[in-house]
Amino acid sequence: LAVKDPTAVERANLLNMAKLSIKGLIESALSFGRTLDSDYPPLQQFFVVMEHCLKHGLKVRKSFLSYNKTIWGPLELVEKLYPEAEEIAASVRDLPGLKTPLGRARAWLRLALMQKKMADYLRCLIIQRDLLSEFYEYHALMMEEEGAVIVGLLVGLNVIDANLCVKGEDLDSQVGVIDFSMYLKSDDEIGGKERDEQIAAILDQKNYVEELNRQLNSTVSSLHARVDSLEKSNTKLIEELAIAKNNIIKLQEENHQLRSENTLILMKTQHHLEATKVDVEAELQTYKHSRQGLDEMYNEARRQLREESQLRQDMENELVVQVSMKHEIELAMKLLEKDIHEKQDALIGLRQQLDEVKAINVEMYQKLQVSEDAMKEKNEIVSRLEDKTNQINATMKQLEQRLQQAEKAQMEAEAEDEKLKQEYVNKSESLQKEFSQKEKQLLQLETDLKIEKEWRQTLEDDLQKEKETVSHLRLETQEIINLKKEFLKLQEKNKQLKRICQDQEAALQELASKLSESKLKIEDIKEANKALQGQVWLKDKEATHCKLCEKEFSLSKRKHHCRNCGEIFCNACSDNELPLPSSPKPVRVCDSCHAILIQRCSSNVP
């Protein structure tokens, strides 16, 4: 036969004990149905088994006084590998009643179980085998695969809720002995399948209620998030509405300012046009007076010329040529008069057109400077005409002198006639220039009118755009009002949902209370069944003979009682023994049910 490695056998035994203790703890905790206390026996045995597993293969460290072998060193290393374990380590160090490293390790295990993170902490510790090699031998449980299996089994303990008081408990002086009687099968377990099914159904109901509560919490959180988003959008819309109102107020103020400026411009243009009208009328009156004086002078000149012609008829034939020349001069004067009349008619028409243009362009205040320049030019023309009238008066005086000396001044008369012709030609040219200037002024006025019309069109377009913006803002305000109504409706829905949630929470609380009551009743029933099913021990007077050998009990033949079946044997008949690693001596076992026998004292109390 091949000799097995004793360390491997130890690892296998510890792994099996860990499986049994974890399985028994989970089953008993689920059947118990409440949070576990520190006095719960399966929980105490679990901590003892974990302590043995962590102690397996631990290196012995030398200290100043003696050798030290403790599991607090590797557990303290978890603090560096897993940051969330710092809180546990700090709380363990701060506990006042703990004096030994073993007590701190036991407190650490209890706190890790309460946090439901024992598997995570030990998994981080097993991964770092380089660091574990400082504390464990190479053949230790934590260095081999069995340690990973135990960590996987510890994940199932997250189902258990434990409430352990570590502060007042004496963890330094506890003795870690494994009680194997808790893991041996009994008849009660076979008959408890129906109870397990009932407990499983109750746990399923509990899981269903918890899942429903989680779903309700998720719906409530989503509704809260939606309400927050709606509140944020509402605040944004309110801010935009305030900005839009401010913009509307600014636009209205600008509109009022533009209207006031427009009225001021109209008033100024009206005043300027009235002043220009007065000036033009005064200029026309002065021009008419000057024209009348020129006509009178011209008529007097014609009359004098006729008198001279009558006088010249009596003169010699040599003056015939002069007379013919005079006739030609008269014809030219008539033509000039016709031209002057036609130009006067054209000027009258142009003046009428100017009056109409001035009446239409009431709002053209910017072109007053052009009209003032025109008035200056007219004043210059009037001054020129006055100079010309003075020249004509001088020429008339010269003609009177020359008529007295007609014979001597014939050549001078011809020269004067030629001068008069040139003056009339110059006058006609000046009138044509004035006509062209008037036409240019008309073109300028027409362009100004077009500019004014375009300006008015742009102003009307701007007003139309402002009206459109105002209508758009009104629509936006209406939409904001609708959004407010929807927000109020959502708030009402939220309140209704909150009421529904509160009702459901109350229903869940009632269900939980009923479940707790039902669990308490089940436990009471279990205790009653146990009390009924337990067998009564015989009295010392009645138990006088052994059940197997039927011999009387004496000092050499002591009584041994089976706690399971209630049978009484002597020490000679109960030869079946089972070695236990926790006890130095083997334990006697019952022949019928294989339960551990207990030595009975003289009294009736076991």
Disulfide bonds with the S-S distance in Angstrom:
none
